[in-house]
Amino acid sequence: MRYRTRNDRSPQGLQRVFFTGYIEIAYSSLGGVCTALGKLNEAQQYYEQSLQIEEQLAEETGTVRAYDDLAVSHYNLSIFSKSVVEKRRHFSEALQIWTQLAEQCPEVKEYAERRDMAKKELEKL
């Protein structure tokens, strides 16, 4: 699957995606705040909500940005997962997405760096 580098949706669709993206950012930010405060259970809940939105945005838009954000959400959740099976699942999802993005967009070095980071985390399990 190739990810799109642009969104070719109608103005109404773009507006909905735009606002949905802000909601996802809010959940992800709340997860970060809760993490900093040591409220890890709450952080995990916010990251799970963020992941649900990211999955929807990635499916609807198919953009590189949406898939990168989805990979970040999987990576964040892998850190909070209590079981090795869940950690492995989230790290694997992130690794798969970043591998494809690194191949599709070699000029964006962050994708290869993130791919390598997820790969190392998987090897630790």
N, CA, C and O atoms as a printed pandas DataFrame, in Angstrom:
     atom_number atom_name residue_name chain_id  residue_number  x_coord  y_coord  z_coord
0              1         N          MET        A               1    0.841   -1.185    0.000
1              2        CA          MET        A               1    0.000    0.000    0.000
2              3         C          MET        A               1    0.881    1.242    0.000
3              4         O          MET        A               1    1.834    1.347    0.773
4              5         N          ARG        A               2    0.553    2.159   -0.862
5              6        CA          ARG        A               2    1.248    3.446   -0.855
6              7         C          ARG        A               2    0.378    4.459   -0.155
7              8         O          ARG        A               2   -0.836    4.510   -0.349
8              9         N          TYR        A               3    1.022    5.259    0.660
9             10        CA          TYR        A               3    0.301    6.312    1.363
10            11         C          TYR        A               3    0.299    7.555    0.493
11            12         O          TYR        A               3    1.255    7.828   -0.234
12            13         N          ARG        A               4   -0.778    8.291    0.580
13            14        CA          ARG        A               4   -0.882    9.526   -0.193
14            15         C          ARG        A               4   -0.127   10.642    0.520
15            16         O          ARG        A               4   -0.087   10.713    1.748
16            17         N          THR        A               5    0.462   11.500   -0.286
17            18        CA          THR        A               5    1.164   12.640    0.298
18            19         C          THR        A               5    0.260   13.853    0.400
19            20         O          THR        A               5    0.610   14.843    1.044
20            21         N          ARG        A               6   -0.898   13.780   -0.233
21            22        CA          ARG        A               6   -1.872   14.861   -0.147
22            23         C          ARG        A               6   -3.244   14.266    0.078
23            24         O          ARG        A               6   -3.496   13.102   -0.237
24            25         N          ASN        A               7   -4.106   15.062    0.616
25            26        CA          ASN        A               7   -5.481   14.638    0.826
26            27         C          ASN        A               7   -6.323   15.210   -0.304
27            28         O          ASN        A               7   -6.287   16.414   -0.555
28            29         N          ASP        A               8   -7.079   14.358   -0.988
29            30        CA          ASP        A               8   -7.868   14.821   -2.121
30            31         C          ASP        A               8   -9.363   14.809   -1.802
31            32         O          ASP        A               8  -10.170   14.459   -2.663
32            33         N          ARG        A               9   -9.729   15.170   -0.626
33            34        CA          ARG        A               9  -11.129   15.148   -0.193
34            35         C          ARG        A               9  -11.821   16.485   -0.448
35            36         O          ARG        A               9  -11.189   17.496   -0.757
36            37         N          SER        A              10  -13.124   16.449   -0.309
37            38        CA          SER        A              10  -13.938   17.657   -0.470
38            39         C          SER        A              10  -13.666   18.626    0.685
39            40         O          SER        A              10  -13.115   18.219    1.708
40            41         N          PRO        A              11  -14.041   19.897    0.537
41            42        CA          PRO        A              11  -13.845   20.854    1.636
42            43         C          PRO        A              11  -14.536   20.423    2.928
43            44         O          PRO        A              11  -13.992   20.620    4.014
44            45         N          GLN        A              12  -15.722   19.840    2.820
45            46        CA          GLN        A              12  -16.427   19.396    4.027
46            47         C          GLN        A              12  -15.678   18.238    4.693
47            48         O          GLN        A              12  -15.549   18.190    5.916
48            49         N          GLY        A              13  -15.191   17.318    3.877
49            50        CA          GLY        A              13  -14.430   16.194    4.415
50            51         C          GLY        A              13  -13.137   16.655    5.061
51            52         O          GLY        A              13  -12.747   16.160    6.118
52            53         N          LEU        A              14  -12.479   17.601    4.420
53            54        CA          LEU        A              14  -11.234   18.139    4.977
54            55         C          LEU        A              14  -11.482   18.833    6.309
55            56         O          LEU        A              14  -10.686   18.710    7.240
56            57         N          GLN        A              15  -12.581   19.555    6.391
57            58        CA          GLN        A              15  -12.896   20.252    7.633
58            59         C          GLN        A              15  -13.131   19.250    8.764
59            60         O          GLN        A              15  -12.649   19.454    9.879
60            61         N          ARG        A              16  -13.866   18.169    8.489
61            62        CA          ARG        A              16  -14.109   17.163    9.511
62            63         C          ARG        A              16  -12.813   16.490    9.930
63            64         O          ARG        A              16  -12.575   16.276   11.119
64            65         N          VAL        A              17  -11.971   16.153    8.954
65            66        CA          VAL        A              17  -10.676   15.537    9.262
66            67         C          VAL        A              17   -9.825   16.494   10.084
67            68         O          VAL        A              17   -9.154   16.083   11.031
68            69         N          PHE        A              18   -9.855   17.754    9.725
69            70        CA          PHE        A              18   -9.084   18.774   10.434
70            71         C          PHE        A              18   -9.476   18.820   11.910
71            72         O          PHE        A              18   -8.612   18.776   12.785
72            73         N          PHE        A              19  -10.780   18.910   12.186
73            74        CA          PHE        A              19  -11.228   18.999   13.576
74            75         C          PHE        A              19  -11.039   17.688   14.320
75            76         O          PHE        A              19  -10.734   17.686   15.513
76            77         N          THR        A              20  -11.218   16.579   13.628
77            78        CA          THR        A              20  -10.970   15.280   14.255
78            79         C          THR        A              20   -9.503   15.177   14.652
79            80         O          THR        A              20   -9.173   14.633   15.706
80            81         N          GLY        A              21   -8.636   15.697   13.809
81            82        CA          GLY        A              21   -7.203   15.694   14.124
82            83         C          GLY        A              21   -6.895   16.490   15.377
83            84         O          GLY        A              21   -6.031   16.104   16.165
84            85         N          TYR        A              22   -7.598   17.601   15.567
85            86        CA          TYR        A              22   -7.385   18.379   16.791
86            87         C          TYR        A              22   -7.842   17.622   18.026
87            88         O          TYR        A              22   -7.222   17.728   19.084
88            89         N          ILE        A              23   -8.904   16.870   17.903
89            90        CA          ILE        A              23   -9.367   16.066   19.038
90            91         C          ILE        A              23   -8.313   15.015   19.378
91            92         O          ILE        A              23   -8.017   14.775   20.549
92            93         N          GLU        A              24   -7.751   14.390   18.340
93            94        CA          GLU        A              24   -6.697   13.396   18.569
94            95         C          GLU        A              24   -5.500   14.032   19.263
95            96         O          GLU        A              24   -4.944   13.456   20.198
96            97         N          ILE        A              25   -5.106   15.203   18.814
97            98        CA          ILE        A              25   -3.972   15.902   19.434
98            99         C          ILE        A              25   -4.258   16.180   20.903
99           100         O          ILE        A              25   -3.368   16.059   21.745
100          101         N          ALA        A              26   -5.486   16.550   21.210
101          102        CA          ALA        A              26   -5.861   16.822   22.603
102          103         C          ALA        A              26   -5.711   15.561   23.450
103          104         O          ALA        A              26   -5.151   15.614   24.545
104          105         N          TYR        A              27   -6.208   14.426   22.953
105          106        CA          TYR        A              27   -6.086   13.173   23.707
106          107         C          TYR        A              27   -4.622   12.788   23.896
107          108         O          TYR        A              27   -4.212   12.382   24.984
108          109         N          SER        A              28   -3.854   12.916   22.846
109          110        CA          SER        A              28   -2.437   12.578   22.935
110          111         C          SER        A              28   -1.714   13.500   23.918
111          112         O          SER        A              28   -0.873   13.048   24.695
112          113         N          SER        A              29   -2.043   14.785   23.883
113          114        CA          SER        A              29   -1.425   15.740   24.813
114          115         C          SER        A              29   -1.817   15.437   26.256
115          116         O          SER        A              29   -0.985   15.504   27.160
116          117         N          LEU        A              30   -3.085   15.104   26.463
117          118        CA          LEU        A              30   -3.519   14.731   27.814
118          119         C          LEU        A              30   -2.786   13.480   28.285
119          120         O          LEU        A              30   -2.451   13.363   29.464
120          121         N          GLY        A              31   -2.538   12.552   27.380
121          122        CA          GLY        A              31   -1.756   11.372   27.735
122          123         C          GLY        A              31   -0.362   11.753   28.177
123          124         O          GLY        A              31    0.162   11.195   29.141
124          125         N          GLY        A              32    0.242   12.694   27.485
125          126        CA          GLY        A              32    1.580   13.161   27.863
126          127         C          GLY        A              32    1.594   13.857   29.208
127          128         O          GLY        A              32    2.513   13.663   30.003
128          129         N          VAL        A              33    0.575   14.672   29.469
129          130        CA          VAL        A              33    0.472   15.368   30.760
130          131         C          VAL        A              33    0.307   14.356   31.889
131          132         O          VAL        A              33    0.971   14.450   32.921
132          133         N          CYS        A              34   -0.581   13.393   31.685
133          134        CA          CYS        A              34   -0.807   12.377   32.719
134          135         C          CYS        A              34    0.462   11.558   32.962
135          136         O          CYS        A              34    0.756   11.188   34.099
136          137         N          THR        A              35    1.200   11.281   31.911
137          138        CA          THR        A              35    2.465   10.560   32.063
138          139         C          THR        A              35    3.424   11.367   32.929
139          140         O          THR        A              35    4.043   10.833   33.850
140          141         N          ALA        A              36    3.541   12.646   32.631
141          142        CA          ALA        A              36    4.440   13.515   33.396
142          143         C          ALA        A              36    4.028   13.608   34.865
143          144         O          ALA        A              36    4.874   13.781   35.743
144          145         N          LEU        A              37    2.734   13.492   35.125
145          146        CA          LEU        A              37    2.230   13.561   36.499
146          147         C          LEU        A              37    2.244   12.197   37.195
147          148         O          LEU        A              37    1.874   12.087   38.364
148          149         N          GLY        A              38    2.668   11.175   36.480
149          150        CA          GLY        A              38    2.724    9.837   37.058
150          151         C          GLY        A              38    1.377    9.124   37.089
151          152         O          GLY        A              38    1.233    8.107   37.768
152          153         N          LYS        A              39    0.400    9.638   36.372
153          154        CA          LYS        A              39   -0.928    9.019   36.315
154          155         C          LYS        A              39   -0.979    8.121   35.071
155          156         O          LYS        A              39   -1.597    8.457   34.061
156          157         N          LEU        A              40   -0.314    6.985   35.180
157          158        CA          LEU        A              40   -0.096    6.150   34.008
158          159         C          LEU        A              40   -1.358    5.466   33.493
159          160         O          LEU        A              40   -1.507    5.290   32.284
160          161         N          ASN        A              41   -2.261    5.082   34.375
161          162        CA          ASN        A              41   -3.512    4.470   33.920
162          163         C          ASN        A              41   -4.337    5.460   33.111
163          164         O          ASN        A              41   -4.910    5.108   32.080
164          165         N          GLU        A              42   -4.394    6.695   33.586
165          166        CA          GLU        A              42   -5.124    7.724   32.842
166          167         C          GLU        A              42   -4.436    8.024   31.515
167          168         O          GLU        A              42   -5.093    8.220   30.493
168          169         N          ALA        A              43   -3.108    8.058   31.543
169          170        CA          ALA        A              43   -2.358    8.316   30.308
170          171         C          ALA        A              43   -2.671    7.243   29.277
171          172         O          ALA        A              43   -2.878    7.549   28.103
172          173         N          GLN        A              44   -2.707    6.001   29.705
173          174        CA          GLN        A              44   -2.993    4.912   28.780
174          175         C          GLN        A              44   -4.382    5.077   28.166
175          176         O          GLN        A              44   -4.562    4.844   26.971
176          177         N          GLN        A              45   -5.348    5.468   28.961
177          178        CA          GLN        A              45   -6.706    5.660   28.441
178          179         C          GLN        A              45   -6.735    6.756   27.371
179          180         O          GLN        A              45   -7.396    6.605   26.344
180          181         N          TYR        A              46   -6.022    7.851   27.612
181          182        CA          TYR        A              46   -5.980    8.928   26.617
182          183         C          TYR        A              46   -5.270    8.469   25.341
183          184         O          TYR        A              46   -5.703    8.790   24.235
184          185         N          TYR        A              47   -4.179    7.719   25.501
185          186        CA          TYR        A              47   -3.470    7.222   24.323
186          187         C          TYR        A              47   -4.330    6.228   23.543
187          188         O          TYR        A              47   -4.252    6.183   22.316
188          189         N          GLU        A              48   -5.140    5.440   24.228
189          190        CA          GLU        A              48   -6.043    4.522   23.526
190          191         C          GLU        A              48   -7.096    5.287   22.729
191          192         O          GLU        A              48   -7.430    4.905   21.608
192          193         N          GLN        A              49   -7.617    6.363   23.308
193          194        CA          GLN        A              49   -8.578    7.195   22.572
194          195         C          GLN        A              49   -7.910    7.849   21.368
195          196         O          GLN        A              49   -8.503    7.943   20.293
196          197         N          SER        A              50   -6.696    8.291   21.553
197          198        CA          SER        A              50   -5.934    8.883   20.459
198          199         C          SER        A              50   -5.729    7.863   19.339
199          200         O          SER        A              50   -5.877    8.189   18.161
200          201         N          LEU        A              51   -5.392    6.643   19.706
201          202        CA          LEU        A              51   -5.170    5.592   18.716
202          203         C          LEU        A              51   -6.426    5.321   17.899
203          204         O          LEU        A              51   -6.346    5.157   16.682
204          205         N          GLN        A              52   -7.570    5.273   18.545
205          206        CA          GLN        A              52   -8.822    5.037   17.819
206          207         C          GLN        A              52   -9.058    6.105   16.755
207          208         O          GLN        A              52   -9.460    5.801   15.632
208          209         N          ILE        A              53   -8.810    7.330   17.115
209          210        CA          ILE        A              53   -9.000    8.427   16.158
210          211         C          ILE        A              53   -7.965    8.337   15.040
211          212         O          ILE        A              53   -8.289    8.541   13.870
212          213         N          GLU        A              54   -6.724    8.034   15.402
213          214        CA          GLU        A              54   -5.669    7.919   14.390
214          215         C          GLU        A              54   -5.976    6.812   13.398
215          216         O          GLU        A              54   -5.728    6.971   12.202
216          217         N          GLU        A              55   -6.509    5.698   13.868
217          218        CA          GLU        A              55   -6.867    4.607   12.957
218          219         C          GLU        A              55   -7.929    5.077   11.959
219          220         O          GLU        A              55   -7.859    4.765   10.770
220          221         N          GLN        A              56   -8.890    5.815   12.449
221          222        CA          GLN        A              56   -9.961    6.337   11.599
222          223         C          GLN        A              56   -9.401    7.332   10.577
223          224         O          GLN        A              56   -9.736    7.263    9.395
224          225         N          LEU        A              57   -8.559    8.243   11.027
225          226        CA          LEU        A              57   -7.989    9.240   10.122
226          227         C          LEU        A              57   -7.096    8.595    9.061
227          228         O          LEU        A              57   -7.129    8.982    7.893
228          229         N          ALA        A              58   -6.307    7.619    9.471
229          230        CA          ALA        A              58   -5.428    6.949    8.513
230          231         C          ALA        A              58   -6.247    6.218    7.452
231          232         O          ALA        A              58   -5.923    6.256    6.265
232          233         N          GLU        A              59   -7.304    5.557    7.895
233          234        CA          GLU        A              59   -8.151    4.833    6.944
234          235         C          GLU        A              59   -8.868    5.790    5.997
235          236         O          GLU        A              59   -8.956    5.531    4.796
236          237         N          GLU        A              60   -9.374    6.886    6.535
237          238        CA          GLU        A              60  -10.133    7.826    5.711
238          239         C          GLU        A              60   -9.267    8.624    4.746
239          240         O          GLU        A              60   -9.649    8.838    3.596
240          241         N          THR        A              61   -8.110    9.060    5.209
241          242        CA          THR        A              61   -7.295    9.950    4.383
242          243         C          THR        A              61   -6.193    9.223    3.628
243          244         O          THR        A              61   -5.872    9.581    2.495
244          245         N          GLY        A              62   -5.615    8.209    4.249
245          246        CA          GLY        A              62   -4.522    7.480    3.617
246          247         C          GLY        A              62   -3.250    8.283    3.468
247          248         O          GLY        A              62   -2.366    7.899    2.703
248          249         N          THR        A              63   -3.137    9.397    4.186
249          250        CA          THR        A              63   -1.967   10.267    4.012
250          251         C          THR        A              63   -0.772    9.771    4.826
251          252         O          THR        A              63   -0.917    9.068    5.827
252          253         N          VAL        A              64    0.400   10.161    4.362
253          254        CA          VAL        A              64    1.637    9.847    5.066
254          255         C          VAL        A              64    1.560   10.364    6.498
255          256         O          VAL        A              64    1.908    9.655    7.443
256          257         N          ARG        A              65    1.108   11.583    6.648
257          258        CA          ARG        A              65    1.019   12.196    7.986
258          259         C          ARG        A              65    0.119   11.391    8.918
259          260         O          ARG        A              65    0.464   11.156   10.076
260          261         N          ALA        A              66   -1.032   10.972    8.408
261          262        CA          ALA        A              66   -1.968   10.206    9.238
262          263         C          ALA        A              66   -1.355    8.877    9.669
263          264         O          ALA        A              66   -1.536    8.453   10.810
264          265         N          TYR        A              67   -0.635    8.220    8.768
265          266        CA          TYR        A              67   -0.015    6.944    9.130
266          267         C          TYR        A              67    1.164    7.134   10.074
267          268         O          TYR        A              67    1.390    6.300   10.951
268          269         N          ASP        A              68    1.911    8.204    9.911
269          270        CA          ASP        A              68    2.986    8.479   10.862
270          271         C          ASP        A              68    2.404    8.720   12.254
271          272         O          ASP        A              68    2.914    8.195   13.243
272          273         N          ASP        A              69    1.343    9.508   12.328
273          274        CA          ASP        A              69    0.689    9.756   13.617
274          275         C          ASP        A              69    0.145    8.459   14.215
275          276         O          ASP        A              69    0.207    8.258   15.428
276          277         N          LEU        A              70   -0.385    7.584   13.366
277          278        CA          LEU        A              70   -0.882    6.296   13.842
278          279         C          LEU        A              70    0.258    5.468   14.431
279          280         O          LEU        A              70    0.097    4.841   15.478
280          281         N          ALA        A              71    1.391    5.468   13.767
281          282        CA          ALA        A              71    2.556    4.734   14.271
282          283         C          ALA        A              71    3.010    5.294   15.624
283          284         O          ALA        A              71    3.365    4.534   16.525
284          285         N          VAL        A              72    2.997    6.612   15.760
285          286        CA          VAL        A              72    3.367    7.237   17.039
286          287         C          VAL        A              72    2.400    6.793   18.143
287          288         O          VAL        A              72    2.821    6.500   19.262
288          289         N          SER        A              73    1.110    6.747   17.823
289          290        CA          SER        A              73    0.128    6.307   18.818
290          291         C          SER        A              73    0.369    4.861   19.226
291          292         O          SER        A              73    0.278    4.529   20.408
292          293         N          HIS        A              74    0.674    4.000   18.265
293          294        CA          HIS        A              74    0.994    2.601   18.602
294          295         C          HIS        A              74    2.239    2.540   19.484
295          296         O          HIS        A              74    2.282    1.793   20.461
296          297         N          TYR        A              75    3.235    3.323   19.135
297          298        CA          TYR        A              75    4.474    3.323   19.918
298          299         C          TYR        A              75    4.198    3.787   21.352
299          300         O          TYR        A              75    4.669    3.171   22.308
300          301         N          ASN        A              76    3.443    4.861   21.495
301          302        CA          ASN        A              76    3.113    5.354   22.841
302          303         C          ASN        A              76    2.381    4.294   23.656
303          304         O          ASN        A              76    2.689    4.085   24.829
304          305         N          LEU        A              77    1.430    3.638   23.044
305          306        CA          LEU        A              77    0.663    2.619   23.769
306          307         C          LEU        A              77    1.517    1.410   24.118
307          308         O          LEU        A              77    1.272    0.764   25.136
308          309         N          SER        A              78    2.498    1.092   23.313
309          310        CA          SER        A              78    3.359   -0.055   23.616
310          311         C          SER        A              78    4.094    0.147   24.930
311          312         O          SER        A              78    4.375   -0.816   25.643
312          313         N          ILE        A              79    4.399    1.365   25.246
313          314        CA          ILE        A              79    5.116    1.672   26.481
314          315         C          ILE        A              79    4.232    1.409   27.700
315          316         O          ILE        A              79    4.726    1.018   28.758
316          317         N          PHE        A              80    2.926    1.627   27.548
317          318        CA          PHE        A              80    2.008    1.476   28.673
318          319         C          PHE        A              80    1.365    0.099   28.754
319          320         O          PHE        A              80    0.759   -0.238   29.771
320          321         N          SER        A              81    1.483   -0.689   27.718
321          322        CA          SER        A              81    0.859   -2.008   27.727
322          323         C          SER        A              81    1.473   -2.866   28.825
323          324         O          SER        A              81    2.688   -2.888   29.021
324          325         N          LYS        A              82    0.611   -3.558   29.523
325          326        CA          LYS        A              82    1.073   -4.373   30.647
326          327         C          LYS        A              82    1.533   -5.758   30.217
327          328         O          LYS        A              82    2.389   -6.355   30.869
328          329         N          SER        A              83    0.982   -6.267   29.140
329          330        CA          SER        A              83    1.367   -7.606   28.692
330          331         C          SER        A              83    2.384   -7.517   27.559
331          332         O          SER        A              83    2.384   -6.571   26.772
332          333         N          VAL        A              84    3.239   -8.512   27.499
333          334        CA          VAL        A              84    4.244   -8.568   26.444
334          335         C          VAL        A              84    3.572   -8.721   25.088
335          336         O          VAL        A              84    4.051   -8.180   24.091
336          337         N          VAL        A              85    2.464   -9.455   25.046
337          338        CA          VAL        A              85    1.739   -9.641   23.793
338          339         C          VAL        A              85    1.252   -8.295   23.252
339          340         O          VAL        A              85    1.396   -8.013   22.063
340          341         N          GLU        A              86    0.680   -7.470   24.118
341          342        CA          GLU        A              86    0.205   -6.151   23.695
342          343         C          GLU        A              86    1.366   -5.245   23.310
343          344         O          GLU        A              86    1.290   -4.529   22.312
344          345         N          LYS        A              87    2.442   -5.272   24.094
345          346        CA          LYS        A              87    3.615   -4.469   23.744
346          347         C          LYS        A              87    4.113   -4.848   22.355
347          348         O          LYS        A              87    4.383   -3.988   21.516
348          349         N          ARG        A              88    4.228   -6.156   22.131
349          350        CA          ARG        A              88    4.725   -6.650   20.846
350          351         C          ARG        A              88    3.799   -6.222   19.703
351          352         O          ARG        A              88    4.266   -5.832   18.633
352          353         N          ARG        A              89    2.492   -6.296   19.936
353          354        CA          ARG        A              89    1.530   -5.925   18.895
354          355         C          ARG        A              89    1.684   -4.449   18.508
355          356         O          ARG        A              89    1.726   -4.105   17.327
356          357         N          HIS        A              90    1.766   -3.582   19.529
357          358        CA          HIS        A              90    1.868   -2.146   19.236
358          359         C          HIS        A              90    3.216   -1.784   18.607
359          360         O          HIS        A              90    3.269   -0.995   17.664
360          361         N          PHE        A              91    4.308   -2.362   19.130
361          362        CA          PHE        A              91    5.614   -2.093   18.526
362          363         C          PHE        A              91    5.642   -2.596   17.081
363          364         O          PHE        A              91    6.197   -1.935   16.203
364          365         N          SER        A              92    5.046   -3.760   16.836
365          366        CA          SER        A              92    5.023   -4.332   15.481
366          367         C          SER        A              92    4.230   -3.455   14.518
367          368         O          SER        A              92    4.643   -3.253   13.376
368          369         N          GLU        A              93    3.100   -2.936   14.973
369          370        CA          GLU        A              93    2.302   -2.035   14.129
370          371         C          GLU        A              93    3.104   -0.786   13.780
371          372         O          GLU        A              93    3.148   -0.367   12.624
372          373         N          ALA        A              94    3.736   -0.198   14.790
373          374        CA          ALA        A              94    4.543    1.002   14.548
374          375         C          ALA        A              94    5.691    0.689   13.589
375          376         O          ALA        A              94    5.965    1.455   12.665
376          377         N          LEU        A              95    6.356   -0.440   13.816
377          378        CA          LEU        A              95    7.475   -0.831   12.966
378          379         C          LEU        A              95    7.030   -1.027   11.518
379          380         O          LEU        A              95    7.709   -0.576   10.595
380          381         N          GLN        A              96    5.917   -1.683   11.318
381          382        CA          GLN        A              96    5.416   -1.926    9.971
382          383         C          GLN        A              96    5.137   -0.613    9.229
383          384         O          GLN        A              96    5.510   -0.455    8.067
384          385         N          ILE        A              97    4.482    0.313    9.909
385          386        CA          ILE        A              97    4.153    1.595    9.278
386          387         C          ILE        A              97    5.419    2.387    8.975
387          388         O          ILE        A              97    5.582    2.898    7.867
388          389         N          TRP        A              98    6.318    2.492    9.956
389          390        CA          TRP        A              98    7.533    3.287    9.735
390          391         C          TRP        A              98    8.451    2.654    8.696
391          392         O          TRP        A              98    9.163    3.370    7.992
392          393         N          THR        A              99    8.449    1.337    8.587
393          394        CA          THR        A              99    9.237    0.676    7.546
394          395         C          THR        A              99    8.730    1.093    6.176
395          396         O          THR        A              99    9.513    1.435    5.291
396          397         N          GLN        A             100    7.428    1.063    6.010
397          398        CA          GLN        A             100    6.841    1.441    4.721
398          399         C          GLN        A             100    7.064    2.927    4.424
399          400         O          GLN        A             100    7.371    3.301    3.292
400          401         N          LEU        A             101    6.907    3.765    5.446
401          402        CA          LEU        A             101    7.130    5.196    5.236
402          403         C          LEU        A             101    8.587    5.488    4.890
403          404         O          LEU        A             101    8.865    6.334    4.040
404          405         N          ALA        A             102    9.518    4.791    5.546
405          406        CA          ALA        A             102   10.946    4.998    5.260
406          407         C          ALA        A             102   11.276    4.604    3.826
407          408         O          ALA        A             102   12.113    5.235    3.180
408          409         N          GLU        A             103   10.615    3.560    3.332
409          410        CA          GLU        A             103   10.842    3.136    1.949
410          411         C          GLU        A             103   10.201    4.111    0.959
411          412         O          GLU        A             103   10.777    4.428   -0.082
412          413         N          GLN        A             104    9.020    4.573    1.298
413          414        CA          GLN        A             104    8.281    5.459    0.389
414          415         C          GLN        A             104    8.842    6.874    0.391
415          416         O          GLN        A             104    8.832    7.546   -0.641
416          417         N          CYS        A             105    9.331    7.331    1.534
417          418        CA          CYS        A             105    9.822    8.711    1.675
418          419         C          CYS        A             105   11.241    8.706    2.250
419          420         O          CYS        A             105   11.439    9.147    3.381
420          421         N          PRO        A             106   12.229    8.217    1.499
421          422        CA          PRO        A             106   13.588    8.107    2.033
422          423         C          PRO        A             106   14.212    9.448    2.416
423          424         O          PRO        A             106   15.166    9.497    3.193
424          425         N          GLU        A             107   13.667   10.535    1.864
425          426        CA          GLU        A             107   14.198   11.860    2.191
426          427         C          GLU        A             107   13.827   12.294    3.604
427          428         O          GLU        A             107   14.429   13.224    4.139
428          429         N          VAL        A             108   12.849   11.637    4.215
429          430        CA          VAL        A             108   12.446   11.962    5.591
430          431         C          VAL        A             108   13.160   10.981    6.521
431          432         O          VAL        A             108   12.688    9.868    6.750
432          433         N          LYS        A             109   14.279   11.405    7.039
433          434        CA          LYS        A             109   15.141   10.534    7.851
434          435         C          LYS        A             109   14.476   10.067    9.149
435          436         O          LYS        A             109   14.829    9.014    9.681
436          437         N          GLU        A             110   13.521   10.840    9.655
437          438        CA          GLU        A             110   12.852   10.486   10.905
438          439         C          GLU        A             110   12.136    9.146   10.806
439          440         O          GLU        A             110   12.054    8.414   11.793
440          441         N          TYR        A             111   11.617    8.816    9.627
441          442        CA          TYR        A             111   10.905    7.539    9.492
442          443         C          TYR        A             111   11.850    6.354    9.695
443          444         O          TYR        A             111   11.498    5.376   10.354
444          445         N          ALA        A             112   13.041    6.449    9.127
445          446        CA          ALA        A             112   14.032    5.382    9.315
446          447         C          ALA        A             112   14.503    5.336   10.762
447          448         O          ALA        A             112   14.701    4.255   11.317
448          449         N          GLU        A             113   14.682    6.493   11.369
449          450        CA          GLU        A             113   15.100    6.532   12.778
450          451         C          GLU        A             113   14.036    5.923   13.682
451          452         O          GLU        A             113   14.355    5.162   14.596
452          453         N          ARG        A             114   12.785    6.254   13.431
453          454        CA          ARG        A             114   11.686    5.707   14.232
454          455         C          ARG        A             114   11.539    4.208   13.988
455          456         O          ARG        A             114   11.281    3.445   14.918
456          457         N          ARG        A             115   11.705    3.791   12.736
457          458        CA          ARG        A             115   11.666    2.359   12.413
458          459         C          ARG        A             115   12.714    1.608   13.226
459          460         O          ARG        A             115   12.425    0.568   13.817
460          461         N          ASP        A             116   13.927    2.140   13.253
461          462        CA          ASP        A             116   15.009    1.495   13.983
462          463         C          ASP        A             116   14.739    1.470   15.485
463          464         O          ASP        A             116   15.057    0.491   16.160
464          465         N          MET        A             117   14.157    2.536   16.002
465          466        CA          MET        A             117   13.815    2.612   17.418
466          467         C          MET        A             117   12.780    1.538   17.771
467          468         O          MET        A             117   12.932    0.841   18.774
468          469         N          ALA        A             118   11.736    1.402   16.959
469          470        CA          ALA        A             118   10.708    0.394   17.213
470          471         C          ALA        A             118   11.293   -1.017   17.089
471          472         O          ALA        A             118   10.935   -1.910   17.857
472          473         N          LYS        A             119   12.177   -1.209   16.138
473          474        CA          LYS        A             119   12.816   -2.508   15.953
474          475         C          LYS        A             119   13.639   -2.895   17.180
475          476         O          LYS        A             119   13.601   -4.047   17.612
476          477         N          LYS        A             120   14.377   -1.948   17.737
477          478        CA          LYS        A             120   15.171   -2.220   18.942
478          479         C          LYS        A             120   14.279   -2.567   20.123
479          480         O          LYS        A             120   14.594   -3.461   20.909
480          481         N          GLU        A             121   13.164   -1.855   20.246
481          482        CA          GLU        A             121   12.244   -2.151   21.346
482          483         C          GLU        A             121   11.647   -3.554   21.202
483          484         O          GLU        A             121   11.477   -4.266   22.193
484          485         N          LEU        A             122   11.336   -3.940   19.990
485          486        CA          LEU        A             122   10.808   -5.287   19.751
486          487         C          LEU        A             122   11.848   -6.347   20.101
487          488         O          LEU        A             122   11.515   -7.388   20.666
488          489         N          GLU        A             123   13.086   -6.083   19.768
489          490        CA          GLU        A             123   14.168   -7.054   20.052
490          491         C          GLU        A             123   14.374   -7.235   21.548
491          492         O          GLU        A             123   14.821   -8.297   21.980
492          493         N          LYS        A             124   14.061   -6.229   22.343
493          494        CA          LYS        A             124   14.205   -6.325   23.798
494          495         C          LYS        A             124   13.174   -7.257   24.433
495          496         O          LYS        A             124   13.396   -7.791   25.519
496          497         N          LEU        A             125   12.044   -7.449   23.745
497          498        CA          LEU        A             125   10.954   -8.254   24.319
498          499         C          LEU        A             125   11.218   -9.735   24.230
499          500         O          LEU        A             125   10.394  -10.537   24.669
